[in-house]
Amino acid sequence: MNNNSVSETSPPNPNEVDKKADEFIAKFREQIRLQRIDSIKRTSGKKSVMKNSTR
């Protein structure tokens, strides 16, 4: 066994777990924000196409 690896039985460092969770949440929120922007752009594009096609 490699001495540099962490044993599976050792408890995780709570600070490291919090840091990883915060990073995950931040990435998740950013993805949701980008998806919302993309959805708004797609919806706006469809509305303008519909307005132009009725003329």
PyRosetta script that sets phi, psi and omega in degrees:
from pyrosetta import init, pose_from_sequence

init()
pose = pose_from_sequence("MNNNSVSETSPPNPNEVDKKADEFIAKFREQIRLQRIDSIKRTSGKKSVMKNSTR")
pose.set_psi(1, 142.7)
pose.set_omega(1, -178.9)
pose.set_phi(2, -76.3)
pose.set_psi(2, 128.7)
pose.set_omega(2, -178.5)
pose.set_phi(3, -69.1)
pose.set_psi(3, -21.1)
pose.set_omega(3, -178.9)
pose.set_phi(4, -81.5)
pose.set_psi(4, -14.6)
pose.set_omega(4, -177.9)
pose.set_phi(5, -83.6)
pose.set_psi(5, 154.3)
pose.set_omega(5, 179.5)
pose.set_phi(6, -84.9)
pose.set_psi(6, 135.5)
pose.set_omega(6, 178.3)
pose.set_phi(7, -67.6)
pose.set_psi(7, 144.2)
pose.set_omega(7, 179.9)
pose.set_phi(8, -67.0)
pose.set_psi(8, -21.1)
pose.set_omega(8, -177.2)
pose.set_phi(9, -90.1)
pose.set_psi(9, -10.7)
pose.set_omega(9, 180.0)
pose.set_phi(10, -77.2)
pose.set_psi(10, 139.5)
pose.set_omega(10, -179.7)
pose.set_phi(11, -70.1)
pose.set_psi(11, 145.7)
pose.set_omega(11, 179.0)
pose.set_phi(12, -69.9)
pose.set_psi(12, 151.2)
pose.set_omega(12, 177.0)
pose.set_phi(13, -70.4)
pose.set_psi(13, 119.5)
pose.set_omega(13, -177.9)
pose.set_phi(14, -56.5)
pose.set_psi(14, -36.5)
pose.set_omega(14, 179.1)
pose.set_phi(15, -65.2)
pose.set_psi(15, -38.8)
pose.set_omega(15, 179.6)
pose.set_phi(16, -68.4)
pose.set_psi(16, -39.8)
pose.set_omega(16, 178.4)
pose.set_phi(17, -63.1)
pose.set_psi(17, -44.7)
pose.set_omega(17, 178.3)
pose.set_phi(18, -61.5)
pose.set_psi(18, -42.2)
pose.set_omega(18, -179.6)
pose.set_phi(19, -62.9)
pose.set_psi(19, -46.0)
pose.set_omega(19, -179.8)
pose.set_phi(20, -64.0)
pose.set_psi(20, -40.9)
pose.set_omega(20, 179.2)
pose.set_phi(21, -64.2)
pose.set_psi(21, -43.5)
pose.set_omega(21, 178.4)
pose.set_phi(22, -61.5)
pose.set_psi(22, -41.3)
pose.set_omega(22, 178.4)
pose.set_phi(23, -64.2)
pose.set_psi(23, -43.7)
pose.set_omega(23, 179.4)
pose.set_phi(24, -61.4)
pose.set_psi(24, -46.4)
pose.set_omega(24, -179.1)
pose.set_phi(25, -63.2)
pose.set_psi(25, -42.3)
pose.set_omega(25, 179.7)
pose.set_phi(26, -62.5)
pose.set_psi(26, -43.8)
pose.set_omega(26, 178.3)
pose.set_phi(27, -64.4)
pose.set_psi(27, -42.0)
pose.set_omega(27, 179.7)
pose.set_phi(28, -61.0)
pose.set_psi(28, -47.1)
pose.set_omega(28, 179.5)
pose.set_phi(29, -62.1)
pose.set_psi(29, -38.8)
pose.set_omega(29, 178.6)
pose.set_phi(30, -65.0)
pose.set_psi(30, -41.4)
pose.set_omega(30, 178.2)
pose.set_phi(31, -62.9)
pose.set_psi(31, -42.6)
pose.set_omega(31, 178.2)
pose.set_phi(32, -62.8)
pose.set_psi(32, -42.7)
pose.set_omega(32, 179.2)
pose.set_phi(33, -60.8)
pose.set_psi(33, -44.9)
pose.set_omega(33, -179.9)
pose.set_phi(34, -66.3)
pose.set_psi(34, -38.2)
pose.set_omega(34, 177.5)
pose.set_phi(35, -65.0)
pose.set_psi(35, -39.3)
pose.set_omega(35, 179.0)
pose.set_phi(36, -64.0)
pose.set_psi(36, -44.5)
pose.set_omega(36, 178.6)
pose.set_phi(37, -61.4)
pose.set_psi(37, -44.4)
pose.set_omega(37, 179.5)
pose.set_phi(38, -61.6)
pose.set_psi(38, -42.4)
pose.set_omega(38, 179.7)
pose.set_phi(39, -63.6)
pose.set_psi(39, -42.8)
pose.set_omega(39, 178.7)
pose.set_phi(40, -63.3)
pose.set_psi(40, -42.3)
pose.set_omega(40, 179.2)
pose.set_phi(41, -62.7)
pose.set_psi(41, -44.1)
pose.set_omega(41, 179.9)
pose.set_phi(42, -64.6)
pose.set_psi(42, -42.0)
pose.set_omega(42, 179.9)
pose.set_phi(43, -65.9)
pose.set_psi(43, -42.0)
pose.set_omega(43, 178.7)
pose.set_phi(44, -63.9)
pose.set_psi(44, -40.2)
pose.set_omega(44, 178.9)
pose.set_phi(45, -63.3)
pose.set_psi(45, -40.2)
pose.set_omega(45, 179.1)
pose.set_phi(46, -66.8)
pose.set_psi(46, -39.1)
pose.set_omega(46, -179.6)
pose.set_phi(47, -65.1)
pose.set_psi(47, -42.2)
pose.set_omega(47, -178.5)
pose.set_phi(48, -69.6)
pose.set_psi(48, -33.5)
pose.set_omega(48, 176.8)
pose.set_phi(49, -66.8)
pose.set_psi(49, -41.9)
pose.set_omega(49, 179.6)
pose.set_phi(50, -65.1)
pose.set_psi(50, -39.9)
pose.set_omega(50, 179.3)
pose.set_phi(51, -64.2)
pose.set_psi(51, -42.2)
pose.set_omega(51, -178.6)
pose.set_phi(52, -70.1)
pose.set_psi(52, -31.1)
pose.set_omega(52, -177.0)
pose.set_phi(53, -78.5)
pose.set_psi(53, -16.2)
pose.set_omega(53, -179.4)
pose.set_phi(54, -88.6)
pose.set_psi(54, -6.1)
pose.set_omega(54, -178.4)
pose.set_phi(55, -81.5)
pose.dump_pdb("model.pdb")
